[in-house]
C-alpha cells in the first residue's frame, strides 16, 4: 500500500490506495481490525463477517456475484493509449504499461452481458485499481458501445461506478466523456430501456457529475463515498466542520440523492426485483 500526499494552497490530503479483492491468506478489516482468511472473505462476498464492512472489489468480482454462473465480456479490444504524449511525474504510456501488468486489466472499465435468474442485463463495471478508476476515453467508448448493445438487443443496462473522476492524462478528451455518456443515456431513455446506476466506494469527480447520477434508479453500497470533491478537500477549503457521515451513502439517501442502499449479499436479489418491475416492452 502506498500514500499520496498533496500540500497546496491550504488543502492537505492523504489518500491511501487499497488493493481490490485482497489476495494472500489473511486480510485485516480496515474498520474493525478483525482478521479473516481471504477464503472466508471470498465466501462472504468480500464483506467483513464481524462488522459488515464492504471491501472494494473489481468488475469481474461483481460479474461473478451478479450473473447466473456465466457471462460474455464485450469490447475487450479497446485499450487506452498515450495520444497526447502526456508526462507528469511519470510518462502516461509507462504508467499504462505498469498498471496493466500489475492489475491484469486493460482499463478501468469492463462490460459484461449475462442473465440474472434468466433475465438479461448488460453491466459496465469500473475498477478502482486501474489508475484510481479514472474516466478516460476508453471508459466513455465502452459505455457508449454498451448502450448501443442494450438498444439493439433491448436489454436493461447498469453501470457500477467506482472512480476518482476524470483521467487528467487525457485532458479534455477525458472531460468529453461526461457529455458523451450523458447523451448516449438519453438515447437509451427515449427508447424506454431502463438504466440502473449502482454507486460504490468511491464514486467522485466527473463520474458523479455525469452518468453515475442519471439512472432511472440510483442506488449504492453501504457507506460508499459519493460526491464531486472529496470531504477532506471541502473541509480544508471552507474551513468548517462537515456534518457527520457527509457524502456517505446513508447521508445521500437521507437527502434524496439515492433511491436505496443495498447490501452486497442481496444485490442479485434486488436486481432481479428491478428487472421484474422494469420490463422492456417490444417495439
C-alpha positions as CSV (number, residue, x, y, z in Angstrom):
1,X,0.0,0.0,0.0
2,X,1.2,3.5,-0.7
3,X,0.4,7.0,0.2
4,X,-0.1,10.1,-2.0
5,X,0.3,13.4,-0.2
6,X,-0.7,16.8,-1.5
7,X,0.1,20.1,0.2
8,X,-1.0,23.1,-1.7
9,X,-2.9,26.3,-1.1
10,X,-4.2,25.2,2.3
11,X,-5.5,21.9,1.1
12,X,-4.0,18.9,2.9
13,X,-5.0,15.5,1.8
14,X,-3.7,12.0,2.2
15,X,-5.2,9.2,0.2
16,X,-4.4,5.5,1.0
17,X,-4.8,3.3,-2.1
18,X,-6.1,-0.2,-1.3
19,X,-5.9,-3.3,-3.4
20,X,-9.3,-4.5,-4.6
21,X,-10.3,-8.1,-3.8
22,X,-7.5,-8.8,-1.3
23,X,-5.2,-11.7,-2.1
24,X,-2.9,-13.8,0.1
25,X,-4.0,-15.8,3.1
26,X,-5.2,-13.2,5.6
27,X,-6.9,-9.8,5.5
28,X,-7.3,-7.2,8.2
29,X,-10.6,-5.3,8.1
30,X,-9.8,-1.5,7.8
31,X,-12.7,-0.6,10.0
32,X,-12.8,-3.1,12.9
33,X,-9.3,-4.5,12.5
34,X,-10.6,-8.1,12.7
35,X,-8.5,-10.6,10.8
36,X,-10.1,-13.2,8.5
37,X,-8.8,-15.5,5.9
38,X,-9.2,-14.4,2.3
39,X,-11.2,-17.6,1.7
40,X,-13.7,-16.5,4.4
41,X,-14.0,-13.1,2.8
42,X,-14.5,-14.6,-0.7
43,X,-17.3,-16.8,0.6
44,X,-18.8,-13.8,2.3
45,X,-18.7,-11.7,-1.0
46,X,-15.8,-9.6,0.5
47,X,-17.9,-8.3,3.4
48,X,-16.3,-8.3,6.8
49,X,-18.1,-11.1,8.8
50,X,-17.7,-9.1,12.0
51,X,-18.7,-5.5,11.2
52,X,-20.3,-5.9,7.7
53,X,-17.7,-3.5,6.1
54,X,-17.9,-3.8,2.3
55,X,-14.3,-4.2,0.9
56,X,-13.7,-2.8,-2.5
57,X,-13.8,-5.4,-5.3
58,X,-13.3,-5.3,-9.0
59,X,-15.5,-5.5,-12.1
60,X,-15.1,-9.3,-12.6
61,X,-15.9,-9.9,-8.9
62,X,-19.3,-8.1,-9.4
63,X,-19.9,-10.1,-12.6
64,X,-19.3,-13.4,-10.6
65,X,-21.7,-12.2,-7.9
66,X,-24.5,-10.9,-10.1
67,X,-24.7,-13.2,-13.2
68,X,-26.0,-16.7,-13.4
69,X,-22.7,-18.5,-13.5
70,X,-21.5,-17.3,-16.9
71,X,-21.4,-14.1,-18.9
72,X,-19.8,-12.7,-22.0
73,X,-17.3,-9.8,-21.8
74,X,-17.7,-7.3,-24.6
75,X,-15.4,-4.8,-26.2
76,X,-12.2,-6.3,-24.8
77,X,-10.2,-4.9,-27.8
78,X,-10.4,-1.3,-26.5
79,X,-7.3,-0.1,-24.7
80,X,-6.1,3.3,-23.7
81,X,-3.1,4.9,-25.5
82,X,-1.0,8.0,-24.8
83,X,-2.2,10.0,-27.8
84,X,-1.2,13.3,-26.1
85,X,2.3,12.2,-25.1
86,X,1.5,13.3,-21.6
87,X,4.0,13.3,-18.8
88,X,3.6,14.4,-15.2
89,X,5.6,12.6,-12.5
90,X,5.7,9.7,-15.0
91,X,5.1,9.2,-18.7
92,X,1.4,8.2,-19.3
93,X,2.4,5.3,-21.6
94,X,4.7,3.9,-19.0
95,X,2.0,4.3,-16.4
96,X,-0.4,2.4,-18.6
97,X,2.0,-0.4,-19.2
98,X,2.8,-0.8,-15.5
99,X,-0.8,-0.7,-14.4
100,X,-1.8,-3.3,-17.0
101,X,0.9,-5.6,-15.8
102,X,0.1,-5.0,-12.1
103,X,-3.7,-5.4,-12.4
104,X,-4.1,-7.8,-15.3
105,X,-6.7,-5.3,-16.6
106,X,-6.8,-3.4,-19.9
107,X,-8.5,-0.3,-18.5
108,X,-10.7,0.9,-15.6
109,X,-14.0,-0.4,-17.2
110,X,-15.2,-3.8,-18.2
111,X,-18.5,-4.6,-19.9
112,X,-20.3,-7.9,-19.4
113,X,-23.7,-9.3,-20.6
114,X,-25.4,-12.2,-18.9
115,X,-28.5,-13.2,-17.1
116,X,-29.9,-12.8,-13.6
117,X,-32.3,-15.6,-12.9
118,X,-32.8,-15.9,-16.6
119,X,-33.3,-12.1,-17.1
120,X,-30.7,-10.4,-19.4
121,X,-28.7,-7.5,-18.2
122,X,-25.7,-5.5,-19.6
123,X,-23.3,-4.3,-16.9
124,X,-20.5,-1.8,-17.3
125,X,-18.3,-2.0,-14.2
126,X,-15.4,0.1,-13.1
127,X,-12.1,-1.0,-11.4
128,X,-10.6,1.4,-8.9
129,X,-7.3,-0.5,-9.1
130,X,-6.7,0.8,-12.6
131,X,-5.4,4.4,-12.2
132,X,-8.0,5.1,-9.5
133,X,-10.9,4.0,-11.7
134,X,-10.3,7.2,-13.7
135,X,-12.6,8.0,-16.6
136,X,-10.7,8.2,-19.8
137,X,-11.7,7.9,-23.5
138,X,-11.9,4.1,-23.3
139,X,-14.4,4.2,-20.4
140,X,-16.6,6.6,-22.3
141,X,-16.4,4.5,-25.5
142,X,-17.2,1.2,-23.7
143,X,-20.2,2.8,-22.1
144,X,-21.3,4.2,-25.5
145,X,-20.9,0.8,-27.1
146,X,-22.6,-1.0,-24.2
147,X,-25.6,1.4,-24.5
148,X,-25.8,0.7,-28.3
149,X,-25.7,-3.1,-27.5
150,X,-28.5,-2.6,-25.0
151,X,-30.6,-0.7,-27.5
152,X,-30.0,-3.2,-30.3
153,X,-31.0,-6.2,-28.1
154,X,-33.4,-4.3,-25.9
155,X,-31.7,-5.3,-22.7
156,X,-31.6,-3.2,-19.5
157,X,-28.3,-1.5,-18.7
158,X,-26.4,-0.9,-15.5
159,X,-23.2,0.9,-14.6
160,X,-21.3,0.1,-11.5
161,X,-19.3,3.2,-10.6
162,X,-16.1,3.2,-8.6
163,X,-13.9,6.1,-9.6
164,X,-11.7,9.0,-8.5
165,X,-13.1,11.1,-11.5
166,X,-11.6,12.2,-14.8
167,X,-8.3,10.9,-16.1
168,X,-6.1,14.0,-16.2
169,X,-3.6,12.4,-18.5
170,X,-6.2,12.5,-21.3
171,X,-7.0,16.2,-20.7
172,X,-10.1,17.5,-22.4
173,X,-10.7,14.1,-24.1
174,X,-11.5,12.7,-20.6
175,X,-13.9,15.6,-19.8
176,X,-15.7,15.0,-23.1
177,X,-16.8,11.6,-21.8
178,X,-19.2,13.3,-19.4
179,X,-21.2,14.8,-22.3
180,X,-20.8,11.7,-24.5
181,X,-22.1,9.2,-22.0
182,X,-24.9,11.5,-20.9
183,X,-26.0,11.9,-24.5
184,X,-25.9,8.2,-25.1
185,X,-28.0,7.6,-21.9
186,X,-30.6,10.0,-23.2
187,X,-31.0,7.7,-26.3
188,X,-31.5,4.8,-24.1
189,X,-34.2,6.6,-22.1
190,X,-36.0,7.7,-25.3
191,X,-36.3,4.0,-26.3
192,X,-37.7,3.1,-22.9
193,X,-34.8,0.8,-21.9
194,X,-34.1,1.0,-18.1
195,X,-30.7,2.2,-16.8
196,X,-29.7,1.3,-13.2
197,X,-26.8,3.3,-11.6
198,X,-25.0,1.4,-8.8
199,X,-22.6,3.6,-6.9
200,X,-19.8,2.0,-4.9
201,X,-16.9,3.3,-2.9
202,X,-15.7,5.7,-4.0
203,X,-17.7,7.5,-6.7
204,X,-16.4,11.0,-7.2
205,X,-15.5,13.8,-9.7
206,X,-16.7,13.8,-13.2
207,X,-18.3,10.3,-12.9
208,X,-20.6,11.6,-10.2
209,X,-21.2,14.7,-12.3
210,X,-22.4,12.6,-15.3
211,X,-23.6,9.0,-15.7
212,X,-23.5,8.0,-12.0
213,X,-26.4,10.2,-11.1
214,X,-28.5,9.7,-14.3
215,X,-30.1,6.3,-13.5
216,X,-33.8,5.6,-13.6
217,X,-32.8,4.1,-10.3
218,X,-29.7,5.3,-8.4
219,X,-28.6,3.0,-5.5
220,X,-25.4,2.4,-3.6
221,X,-23.5,0.0,-1.3
222,X,-23.4,0.9,2.4
223,X,-21.1,3.7,3.5
224,X,-19.8,4.4,0.0
225,X,-18.1,7.8,-0.5
226,X,-20.1,9.6,-3.1
227,X,-19.6,13.2,-4.2
228,X,-17.8,15.6,-6.5
229,X,-14.8,16.9,-4.5
230,X,-13.7,14.8,-1.5
231,X,-14.8,15.7,2.0
232,X,-11.3,16.4,3.2
233,X,-10.8,18.9,0.3
234,X,-14.1,20.5,1.0
235,X,-13.4,20.8,4.7
236,X,-10.0,22.4,4.2
237,X,-11.4,24.8,1.6
238,X,-14.4,26.1,3.5
239,X,-12.6,25.8,6.9
240,X,-15.7,24.4,8.5
241,X,-16.6,21.0,10.0
242,X,-18.8,18.9,7.8
243,X,-22.0,17.0,9.0
244,X,-21.5,13.5,10.4
245,X,-21.4,10.9,7.6
246,X,-21.1,13.7,5.0
247,X,-21.0,12.2,1.4
248,X,-21.6,8.7,2.5
249,X,-24.4,6.6,1.1
250,X,-26.6,7.0,4.1
251,X,-26.3,10.8,4.0
252,X,-27.2,10.9,0.3
253,X,-30.2,8.6,0.8
254,X,-31.5,10.9,3.6
255,X,-31.0,13.9,1.2
256,X,-32.9,12.3,-1.6
257,X,-29.9,11.6,-4.0
258,X,-30.3,7.8,-3.8
259,X,-33.3,5.5,-4.1
260,X,-32.0,2.8,-1.7
261,X,-28.9,1.2,-0.3
262,X,-28.2,-2.4,-0.9
263,X,-26.1,-4.9,1.0
264,X,-23.9,-6.9,-1.4
265,X,-25.3,-10.2,-0.1
266,X,-28.8,-9.3,-1.5
267,X,-27.6,-7.4,-4.6
268,X,-28.5,-10.1,-7.1
269,X,-31.9,-10.5,-5.5
270,X,-32.6,-6.7,-5.6
271,X,-31.5,-6.6,-9.3
272,X,-33.8,-9.4,-10.1
273,X,-36.7,-7.5,-8.5
274,X,-35.8,-4.3,-10.5
275,X,-35.7,-6.3,-13.8
276,X,-39.1,-7.8,-13.0
277,X,-40.5,-4.3,-12.5
278,X,-38.8,-2.6,-15.4
279,X,-39.9,-4.9,-18.2
280,X,-38.6,-3.8,-21.6
281,X,-41.6,-3.6,-24.0
282,X,-41.1,-4.9,-27.5
283,X,-41.4,-2.4,-30.3
